Amino acid sequence: MHNLFEQVHSLNEPIECFLFDAANEEFPVKPHWHYFAEFIYMKRGTVRMTANNQSFTASPGDLVLFPPSAVHSITAEDDTLPVFAAFKFDLGKFPSRSSYSPSPLSIFRYAQENGMPMHFPADTAAEMGCEEIFSGCIREIHSYQYGYDVMLRAQIYMLLYRIIRQWCDAGLSPEKCAAAETELYAVDRITEYIDSHLGEPLRVSELAERCHLSYSAFAVKFRERYGTGCKEYIERMRIFKAEEYLLFTDHDIGFISQETGFSDCSHFIKCFRQYRGVTPKQFRIQRRNRS
């Protein structure tokens, strides 16, 4: 299965939202898998989708879920080149908002084990507000306005729990999800901890301890899941956070460097140029001149 693995580089954006038009993209979508969930909302055309050896037809207005690690593919069912909106994101970054309920990631795994539907027809997708949610998220990605990441997460949370409610109506009992977390799930959730502590010193050895793993085992599992080392992940998330400061505040470089966890201004500038090709000051000027 290794040769079907698709490396997902979600380090530049927390959630990938896009409109896929087969007239402009490589199509059909060949069998592949990745560690992230992928949700697809059909806009035009009829396609044959496969996921983990199960096959079904998806038509305009349908919602399809590809759970993490599912081998999936998409081919056309007629002469119309399909168009669909898609989300690709890490379910581990969407924790439960209460201490007594399981996370969406745990529920999705439990739903898979219990044969819950991953394909919702157009009428059900309409009830869940898919057209508005997908279109809204794509607009947020393109507009890149203040608070867009919060808006994206709010919309994704809304869709996730509307899906879970559909499963509850079909007989799923989320409260029966296993409470114990596996080692892999611990690695899933460590990115949530990293993202909320970017302004603080973060050591890979301490993160490994939080996952109850040795340094080497943690490093292997993290790279396997995210396609990069933990140290690089932290650095790139700090760059992403710095971009928001540069675009939406007037704080100076020294303040931003400190708030995003860089050791000093020179290190911040060097890292920023490495990932974005320009200095933080140049980035701020270029982006603000576009608006």
C-alpha positions as CSV (number, residue, x, y, z in Angstrom):
1,M,0.0,0.0,0.0
2,H,3.0,2.3,0.5
3,N,3.2,3.1,-3.3
4,L,-0.4,4.5,-3.0
5,F,0.6,7.0,-0.3
6,E,0.0,10.7,-1.1
7,Q,2.1,13.1,0.9
8,V,-0.2,15.8,2.2
9,H,1.6,19.0,2.9
10,S,-0.9,20.9,5.0
11,L,1.7,23.0,6.7
12,N,1.0,26.2,4.8
13,E,-2.7,26.2,5.6
14,P,-4.5,24.5,8.5
15,I,-7.3,23.3,6.3
16,E,-7.1,22.7,2.6
17,C,-10.3,23.9,0.7
18,F,-10.4,23.8,-3.0
19,L,-12.6,23.5,-6.1
20,F,-11.6,20.6,-8.3
21,D,-12.5,21.0,-12.0
22,A,-11.6,17.9,-14.0
23,A,-11.3,20.1,-17.1
24,N,-8.2,21.8,-15.6
25,E,-6.8,19.0,-13.3
26,E,-5.4,15.5,-13.7
27,F,-8.3,13.2,-14.0
28,P,-9.4,10.5,-13.1
29,V,-8.1,10.6,-9.5
30,K,-6.1,7.4,-9.2
31,P,-6.2,5.2,-6.1
32,H,-4.3,6.8,-3.2
33,W,-4.4,7.4,0.5
34,H,-3.3,9.9,3.1
35,Y,-3.5,10.3,6.9
36,F,-6.1,13.1,6.6
37,A,-9.8,13.1,6.1
38,E,-11.2,14.3,2.8
39,F,-14.8,15.5,2.3
40,I,-16.2,16.0,-1.2
41,Y,-19.3,17.9,-2.3
42,M,-20.3,17.1,-5.8
43,K,-21.1,20.2,-8.0
44,R,-21.3,18.8,-11.5
45,G,-21.1,15.4,-13.2
46,T,-21.6,11.9,-12.0
47,V,-18.6,9.9,-10.7
48,R,-17.7,6.5,-9.5
49,M,-15.9,6.6,-6.2
50,T,-14.2,3.8,-4.4
51,A,-13.0,3.8,-0.8
52,N,-11.4,0.7,0.9
53,N,-12.7,-1.6,-1.9
54,Q,-16.3,-0.3,-1.7
55,S,-17.7,1.4,-4.7
56,F,-20.6,3.8,-5.2
57,T,-22.0,6.5,-7.6
58,A,-22.0,10.1,-6.5
59,S,-24.1,12.7,-8.3
60,P,-24.5,16.5,-8.0
61,G,-25.4,17.6,-4.5
62,D,-24.0,14.5,-2.8
63,L,-21.6,14.5,0.1
64,V,-18.8,11.9,0.3
65,L,-16.4,11.3,3.2
66,F,-13.1,9.7,2.8
67,P,-11.9,8.8,6.3
68,P,-8.2,9.0,7.3
69,S,-6.1,6.3,5.7
70,A,-8.8,5.1,3.3
71,V,-7.6,4.1,-0.2
72,H,-9.8,6.0,-2.5
73,S,-10.2,7.0,-6.2
74,I,-12.6,8.9,-8.5
75,T,-13.6,8.2,-12.1
76,A,-16.2,9.6,-14.4
77,E,-19.5,7.8,-14.9
78,D,-20.5,9.8,-18.0
79,D,-19.1,12.3,-20.5
80,T,-19.5,15.2,-18.2
81,L,-16.2,16.3,-16.6
82,P,-16.9,16.5,-12.9
83,V,-16.6,19.5,-10.6
84,F,-16.5,19.1,-6.9
85,A,-15.6,21.1,-3.8
86,A,-13.3,19.5,-1.3
87,F,-11.9,19.8,2.2
88,K,-8.7,18.0,3.3
89,F,-7.8,18.3,6.9
90,D,-6.4,16.6,10.0
91,L,-9.2,15.4,12.2
92,G,-6.8,15.3,15.1
93,K,-6.9,19.1,15.1
94,F,-10.6,19.1,15.9
95,P,-10.8,18.0,19.5
96,S,-14.0,17.6,21.5
97,R,-15.0,20.8,23.2
98,S,-16.1,19.0,26.4
99,S,-14.3,16.6,28.7
100,Y,-17.1,14.1,28.7
101,S,-17.5,13.5,25.0
102,P,-15.2,11.7,22.5
103,S,-13.4,13.6,19.8
104,P,-14.6,13.7,16.2
105,L,-11.6,11.6,15.2
106,S,-12.6,8.9,17.7
107,I,-16.2,9.0,16.5
108,F,-15.2,8.7,12.9
109,R,-13.1,5.6,13.6
110,Y,-16.0,4.2,15.6
111,A,-18.4,5.0,12.8
112,Q,-16.2,3.2,10.3
113,E,-16.0,0.1,12.5
114,N,-19.9,0.1,12.7
115,G,-20.5,0.5,9.0
116,M,-22.0,4.0,9.2
117,P,-22.6,5.7,5.8
118,M,-19.8,7.8,4.3
119,H,-22.0,8.8,1.3
120,F,-24.9,11.1,1.8
121,P,-27.4,11.8,-1.0
122,A,-28.2,15.3,-2.2
123,D,-31.3,15.8,0.0
124,T,-29.5,14.9,3.2
125,A,-26.5,17.0,2.2
126,A,-28.8,19.9,1.6
127,E,-30.3,19.5,5.1
128,M,-26.7,19.7,6.4
129,G,-26.1,23.0,4.5
130,C,-23.2,21.6,2.5
131,E,-23.5,24.1,-0.4
132,E,-23.2,27.0,1.9
133,I,-20.5,25.5,4.1
134,F,-18.2,24.4,1.2
135,S,-18.7,27.6,-0.8
136,G,-18.2,29.7,2.3
137,C,-14.9,28.0,3.3
138,I,-13.5,28.3,-0.2
139,R,-14.3,32.0,-0.2
140,E,-12.5,32.4,3.2
141,I,-9.4,30.7,1.8
142,H,-9.3,33.0,-1.2
143,S,-10.1,36.2,0.7
144,Y,-7.7,35.6,3.5
145,Q,-9.3,38.1,5.8
146,Y,-8.8,38.7,9.5
147,G,-10.1,35.6,11.4
148,Y,-10.5,33.4,8.4
149,D,-8.9,30.4,10.2
150,V,-11.5,30.7,13.0
151,M,-14.3,30.9,10.4
152,L,-13.0,27.9,8.6
153,R,-12.8,25.8,11.8
154,A,-16.3,26.9,12.9
155,Q,-17.7,25.8,9.5
156,I,-15.8,22.5,9.7
157,Y,-17.0,21.8,13.2
158,M,-20.6,22.5,12.2
159,L,-20.4,20.0,9.3
160,L,-18.6,17.4,11.5
161,Y,-21.3,17.4,14.1
162,R,-24.1,17.5,11.6
163,I,-22.6,14.3,10.1
164,I,-22.3,12.8,13.5
165,R,-26.0,13.6,14.2
166,Q,-26.9,11.8,11.0
167,W,-25.0,8.7,12.3
168,C,-26.8,9.0,15.6
169,D,-30.1,8.9,13.8
170,A,-28.8,5.8,12.0
171,G,-28.1,4.1,15.4
172,L,-24.6,5.1,16.3
173,S,-23.9,5.7,20.0
174,P,-20.9,8.0,20.3
175,E,-20.7,7.6,24.0
176,K,-19.7,4.0,23.4
177,C,-16.4,5.1,21.7
178,A,-13.4,3.6,23.5
179,A,-12.0,6.1,26.0
180,A,-8.4,4.8,25.8
181,E,-6.3,6.5,23.2
182,T,-3.8,4.6,21.1
183,E,-0.2,5.8,20.6
184,L,-1.1,6.9,17.1
185,Y,-4.0,9.0,18.4
186,A,-1.6,10.6,20.9
187,V,0.6,11.7,18.0
188,D,-2.6,13.0,16.3
189,R,-3.4,15.1,19.3
190,I,0.1,16.5,19.9
191,T,-0.3,18.9,17.0
192,E,-3.2,20.5,18.9
193,Y,-0.8,21.0,21.9
194,I,1.9,22.4,19.6
195,D,-0.4,24.9,17.9
196,S,-1.6,26.3,21.2
197,H,1.9,26.7,22.7
198,L,3.8,28.1,19.7
199,G,4.9,31.1,21.7
200,E,6.7,29.0,24.3
201,P,9.8,26.8,24.1
202,L,8.9,23.5,22.5
203,R,11.3,20.5,22.8
204,V,10.7,17.4,20.7
205,S,11.9,15.2,23.7
206,E,9.2,16.7,25.9
207,L,6.6,16.3,23.3
208,A,7.6,12.6,22.9
209,E,7.1,12.2,26.7
210,R,3.6,13.7,26.5
211,C,2.8,10.9,24.0
212,H,4.4,8.3,26.2
213,L,6.9,7.4,23.5
214,S,10.6,7.4,23.2
215,Y,12.2,10.2,21.3
216,S,13.0,7.9,18.3
217,A,9.6,6.2,18.2
218,F,7.9,9.6,18.4
219,A,10.1,11.0,15.6
220,V,9.3,8.1,13.4
221,K,5.5,8.2,14.0
222,F,5.4,12.0,13.6
223,R,7.3,11.9,10.3
224,E,5.2,9.0,9.0
225,R,2.0,10.9,9.7
226,Y,2.9,14.4,8.7
227,G,5.6,13.9,6.1
228,T,8.1,16.1,8.0
229,G,10.0,16.2,11.3
230,C,8.5,17.6,14.4
231,K,11.0,20.4,14.6
232,E,10.2,21.5,11.1
233,Y,6.5,21.3,11.8
234,I,6.9,23.6,14.8
235,E,8.9,26.1,12.7
236,R,6.4,26.2,9.9
237,M,3.5,26.6,12.2
238,R,5.3,29.6,13.8
239,I,5.8,31.1,10.3
240,F,2.1,30.7,9.7
241,K,1.3,32.4,13.0
242,A,3.8,35.2,12.2
243,E,2.0,35.8,8.8
244,E,-1.2,36.6,10.7
245,Y,0.6,39.1,12.9
246,L,2.2,40.7,9.8
247,L,-1.0,41.0,7.9
248,F,-3.5,41.9,10.6
249,T,-1.5,43.9,13.2
250,D,1.0,46.7,13.2
251,H,3.3,45.0,15.7
252,D,7.0,45.3,15.0
253,I,9.2,42.4,14.0
254,G,10.7,42.1,17.5
255,F,7.3,41.7,19.1
256,I,6.2,39.1,16.5
257,S,9.4,37.2,16.8
258,Q,8.9,36.9,20.6
259,E,5.2,36.0,20.3
260,T,5.8,33.2,17.8
261,G,8.5,31.5,19.8
262,F,11.6,32.4,17.8
263,S,14.8,32.8,19.9
264,D,15.6,36.2,18.3
265,C,14.8,38.5,15.4
266,S,17.6,37.3,13.2
267,H,16.5,33.7,13.6
268,F,12.9,34.7,12.8
269,I,13.9,36.6,9.7
270,K,16.2,33.8,8.5
271,C,13.5,31.2,8.9
272,F,10.8,33.4,7.3
273,R,12.9,34.0,4.3
274,Q,13.7,30.3,4.0
275,Y,10.0,29.4,3.8
276,R,8.5,32.4,2.1
277,G,11.3,33.7,-0.1
278,V,11.1,37.2,1.3
279,T,11.8,38.9,4.7
280,P,8.9,39.5,7.1
281,K,9.0,43.2,6.3
282,Q,8.9,42.6,2.5
283,F,6.0,40.1,3.0
284,R,4.0,42.7,4.9
285,I,4.5,45.4,2.3
286,Q,3.7,43.1,-0.7
287,R,0.5,41.7,0.8
288,R,-0.8,45.0,2.0
289,N,-0.1,46.6,-1.4
290,R,-2.4,43.9,-3.0
291,S,-5.4,44.9,-0.9
